[in-house]
């Protein structure tokens, strides 16, 4: 049984695209990616939600500098989503289809960051929120391109949590 009908997918796609257009203005001088209407339909057909719908980040920083990164999350469900966390790190894991090894592919010279604080984020039905990070670039790393990853998770304080979605965002150390 489909999670969303064709009519609901069309309705959610319109709402998500409107949200992305509003948010996009905040990232004019930064890198920005967004889901396409095809991505939205594909994500809405799967069982897991909320989902990542956009991201914006400063494209470069010197060693010792900071990469500013924000991820936009959408809740298409008719109920509030609670206990949500985004985890960001550097590594080449995004191409790995297995969640376990995707999460372990880490360049340990960079910090691993998780936001927000206890008890996580909550998103109302058909709503979005943005979670932001400031990734400190270590001194002494080579001037080249690196790959940032984000994992959206929903915790369960007394049982196994849920992996919900992922995104990737390359940046340059200058």
N, C-alpha and C positions, 0 to 999 in steps of 0.2 A: 504494500500500500504506500502511495506517495505521501511524503510529509506535507507538501503544499500542492494545491491544485494549480492548473495553468493560469487561472484568473488571479490567484494569490501570488504566484510568481511574478506576473506582470505588475501587480500592485506594489509588491515589495521592491521590484527592480526600479520602478519610478521613484519611490521614496528614497532608496539608497542613492540613486543617481543625483537627486536633488540635494541630498546631504553632502555628497562628494563635491558638487559644484560650489556649495557654500563654503566648505572647508578648504577647498583648493586655493582660495584667495589668500589664505594665511601662509602659503608656501611658495609664493611667487619667485623668490630668490633661492629656492632650494630644489633638490631633487624631489620628485613626486610620482608615485604610481597609484593606480586605481584599478579596481576590478571592472571588467567589461560586462555588458549585459549577459553575454554567454557565461562568463565566470559566475555571475550572480545566480543564474538559473541552475548551473551545475552545483554550486554550493547549497542552494536551497533544496535540491533533490536528495542530498545526502542526509544522514541522520543527525549529524552534530551541528549545533549552533549554540551560541553566537559565532560570528565569523569576522575575519579581517577584511575590510573593504577599501582602505587606502593607507598610505604611509608617506611621510615627508621627512627629509633629513638634509642636513648640511652635507654637501658632497665631499668636502675635504677638510683636513686640519693638519697642522704640523705635529710632529712627535711632541708629546707633552700638552697638546691642545685637546679640544673637546669636539666630538661629533654630537650634534643635537638631533635626536630622532623621535618621531611621534608616530603612533600607530592608531588608526581609526577602526573601531569595532562596532558592528551592527548586530542588534538582537531582533531577528525576524519573528520570534515566537510570541504567542498571545499572553505569555506570563513573564514576569520579571526574571532576569538571569542574575544570580548572585554568586559571590565568592570567586570572581574572575581575576586572573593574574596574567600579565604578559611577562615573559622571560626573554631577555635579549643577550646575545653573545656574538663573538666573532669566531668563524670557522667555515668550512666548506660543506656543511651538512645538508643544506637545502635540497640537493639533488638526490639524497638518500631517501627512498620511499619508506624505509622502516623507522618508525618513531623512536625506538630505543637507541639505535645507532645515530640517527639524526641529532638527538639531544646530546650525545657523547662527543660529537665532532667539534671540538673546542680548541681554539688557539689560546693556550693558557697564559700568554703574555698579556692578554686583555682581560678586563673584569667581566664577570657575568652579573647581569642586573635583573632584578625582578621588581615590578611595580604593580599595583600600589601596595601600601602597607596593610596590615591586618585591618579588616577582615576581607580585603579585596574590593573589587569594583562591583557595582550593581548597575544593570541597565534595564530600563523599563521596556515594555513591549513596543516593537517597531520604533526603536530609538537607537541612538549611537552615543559613544563616548570616545574620547581620545586619551591615550596614555602616553606620557612623554618620558624620555630618558636623556641623560647627559653621559655619553660614553667617553671616559678619559682615555686618550691615546697614550700608551706608555712611551716614555723616553727611550731612545735607543732602537726602536723598531725601524725596519727598512722602509724607505720611501717607495711605496708601491700601492697596489689596490688590495683591499681586504673585503671580506664578505661578512656583513652583519646578518644575523638570523633572529627571528622572533617566533616564539611559540605561545599561543593563546591556550590557557588552561583553566579548568574549573575545578576547584578543590572540593573535597568532601572531607570534613575534619576527622571523620572516624572510619573511613573506608577509602578505596581507590578513587582518585580524582579522574578527570577526563581531559584528554588531549583534544582540542577543538579545531585549531587551525595553525597555519604557519605562513611566514613571509620572509623575503630576502631583500637586502639592501646593500649594494656595494658602495664603498667609499674609498677615498684616496688619502694616504698619508703623504704630505708634501714636504 
